[in-house]
Amino acid sequence: MIMTTLKKDDFNWVDLGIRRNGMKVLFADRNVGAEQPQDFGTHSTWDEAMQITFDSKEVQIPEKEDLDLLIKMNDVDFIHNYNDTGKNGLLITGRNEFAKNSIFLPAAGYCDDSSLHDAGDYGDYWSRSLDDDLDIPLYLYFGNGDWWTDFNIRYFGHSVRPIMVIPEDN
């Protein structure tokens, strides 16, 4: 995969109320390589995902903690046929004053070499974090109404959902 520098303005940024160390964590409205929120986008190996560059230091690949907070601090529903697009995935909606804000994570499956597996049923999203003991990348997995963060093999192609981390007073 050849990746150019992505622009911050290529995405809309959604505030779901996630705060970490005095900073707002905003999630992009769509995956890297996607034109619409329901599009799968690009499936990247972990090494490819770590080479994605952005034109702003605030924009980055999420840490495991960001993905954990995304699930813990919001309402999460696995839905079918998102906005009549025929795509399944997680609809993540903020709580309290952020209840009008939501993002959709399509169940984009994963790639092994050039083959796509489990699209429509499962989603796999890379974090930039590595397991402390195993030095294996961590990712968000969902399907069948369950979701969690786990570790996975670097060469599988997973989706990437960027975040923007800015001071809370912005």
N, C-alpha and C positions, 0 to 999 in steps of 0.2 A: 504494500500500500504506500503510495506516495502522497504525503500530506503537506499542504502549504500552511502558512500561518492563517489561522481563523481569526476573524474580527469579532470583537465584543458586540458590535452592532449587528452581526449576523443572527443574533438571538434576541428574543424577548426574555426578560428576567422576572421571575416570579418569587415574591416574598411569602413564604409559608409560615413565617414566625420562628424560623430556626436561628438560634443564636449560639455562638461558640466563642468563648474567651473574649467577650465584649464586641464581637464582630457579627454582622448579618451574613447569613449564608443564603444566597439567592440561587435558585435552580433555573437552568435554561428551559425554555418552553418545548424544546425538541432535542433529539439525539444529534450527535455529530454526524454530518452527512445527510440529514433528513431535511426535507423542505417543509413538511407539515408535522404537527405534533404526533400524528398517528403513524407516520412513516418510520420504518425500521432504522434507516440510516446505515452507516458503515459498521461492519463487524470487524473489530481490530483485535489482534493479539495483544497481550499485555505490553510487550515491548513496543509495538506500534503505538499503542495508546499513550505510552509515556513519552513518545516523540512528538505528539501533537503539540503545536505551539499556538499561542494566542497573542494578539497585539496588545494585551493589557496584563500586567502582572497580577491583577485581582482575579482574573479568570483562570481556572485550573480544573484538573480532574479531581473529583471528590476524594476525601480520605474515607476510610471505613467508618469513622465516627460520624461523618456527614450523612452517610447512607443509613446508619443506625438511627440517627436523630430524625431523618426524613420519615422513617417508618414509625418511630415511637411518638413523635410530637404531632402527628397528623392523623386524619381519618383515611383509612386505606381500604379500597374495595376492588376486587377483581371483577371487571365488567366485560361483557360481551358486546360486540358491535358498537364501539365507541362512536358516538355522534353519527350513527348510520354509515360508518366507513367500512364495516366488516372486520375491523381490527379489534382484538382482545388485548387486555392488559390491565395495569393498575391505575386507577384514578386516585390520586392523592390530593386531599383537600385540607386546607388549613383549618385551624380551630379558632374559636372566639373571634377577635377582630380580623382574623385572616381567613374567615370561613368563605369569603367570596373568591378566594384565590385557589387555583388547583393546577396540577400538571398531570399529564398522562404519560405513563411509561408503557410503550407497546411491548407485547410479548413477542419479542423479535427472535427468540430462540438463540442458537449459537452455531458457529461454523467450526468444522473440523476439516482442515485443508480447504477445499472449495465447496464442500457440501453443507447445506443449511439443514439444521435439525430442530425440531420442536417449535417452529414458528407458529404463533397463534395460541400455544399452550403454556409456554414458559418464557421467562425473561432472565437475562444475565447481563449485569451492568458492572463494569470494572470500577474499582477504586484504585488510588495510587499507593495504597498501603500494602505492606508485606507482613505476613505472619512472623512474629518475633522469633519463634523457635525454628520454623521450617523454611523461612525465606521464600515463601510461596505467596503470590498475589491474592488479595482478598477481594470479594465481589458480592454484590447483592443478587440473590436468586429469588425468583418467585414462580409459582404455578400451583394449580389445584387448591387455591385459597390459602396457601401458606407463603411466607416470605421470611428470609433471614439472610444474614451475611455469613459467608463461608470462604474457604480458600479453594483455588482451582489452578489448573495447569496453564502456564503462560501462553502456550501456542493455540489455545482455543480462541476463536473469534467471538468477542462479546461486544455489546453496545457500550457507548460512552455518553453520559449525560453531564455536560460541564456545569460548574458552579461559579459564582462570582462572590468573593468574600470582600466585604467593605466594612468600614467602621459603622457601628450601630447608629451614630448620629447623622449619617447620610440619608 
